[in-house]
Amino acid sequence: MEPGNIAVIGGSGVYDQSFVEKISELEVDTAYGKVLMHGGEYRGRRVFFLARHGGKHSVPPHMVNYRANIAALKKMSVSAVISTAAVGTMRKDISTDSMVVIDQFIDFTKNRPSTFYDGKDGTVVHVDMSEPYCPLLRKAFLRAGKKISRELIDGGCYVCTEGPRLETPAEIEMFKKWGGDLVGMTSVPEVVLAREAGICYATIALPTNYAAGISGIPITHEDVLKAVDKNKEDLDLLIAGCIEEIPLERNCRCGVMGRYWKD
Ligand code: HPA
């Protein structure tokens, strides 16, 4: 499969990518709406950057136009998306200083368009989610972590809630029993739509706080942003390192669903 361009989707606290060169702003029109992003270059590869919540963090997680974002990246011939996600940690052994290359999700969202294939054109698609996050991109993150001597946790289960409210301690107890490690509000449907579009996708999750009921400290959006900011330097190095490590050959199965894609 042909290597394509690379995109970074920045989550809470990540609104730019300083290492990308020759940056320009662009607006991409899709069947789902217009998307603002930046395009540039890094080490000879075309790289796009998209702030999931908008440049000024004005779009809440349940209102993000996930379909437009992924369709716009597909239009820009992106074949690999690496993303960041601020999360709450439900495990005492996953500290707020850590970074996790997640490998599973549990979908607890309730009210979001979560597929490109709504049956209107008669195409019925059931996308395989046995390995939701691209194994090659996950490995690229892990290699990048080694390069910058930053320990990354290899694997973790992200429970995606609808938001924008935070969880109750009872919900967190339930998610823990289900096997969840981290909780956030954006990985679904982003990861699913990327797979439907045949795009490789991986996420570096930053635990910014202990989830509700674990530390007893109320969770605020300001504290979440501050915690991401504390890690921003390493995060930028990690993303740049990950881009360097993305293999030119797409030796994974993420692209197979691309055959259903219609522009
Ligand atoms: N819950 C949901 N989303 C989050 C959290 C949390 O505790 N922290 C950062 N994003």
Residues whose N, C-alpha, C, O or C-beta is under 5 A from the ligand:
A	BS01	HPA	A86 V87 G88 V183 G184 M185 T208 A211 V224
